[in-house]
């Protein structure tokens, strides 16, 4: 994909397992939450986009979201992925 890439924030739909893990306020619970979200977000990208065509920057545990560097066309593909609620371009203010 030769299009210009930008950062997009991808927010996920409600997830019971995320909610359960987020409520576990122990150090182990935080680690489990981070691992769960990273794997979940990686799977969404792997199912939606061609490997190597994107750069996942980080997963955000506080809101079950992740930031990824993709093109506008790829953002439209991710918007229709199962489990995705909202995809917004990350604007610098």
VENCORWO-V967498 format. One record per run of one state. SS is the DSSP state (h for helix, s for strand, l for the rest). FROM is the first residue (numbers start at 1). TO is the last residue. Records with the same first field share a line. If there is no record, write none. Layout:
SS=FROM-TO / FROM-TO
This chain:
l=1-4 / 13-15 / 23-26 / 49-54 / 61-64 / 80-83 / 90-93
s=5-12 / 55-60 / 65-71 / 84-89
h=16-22 / 27-48 / 72-79
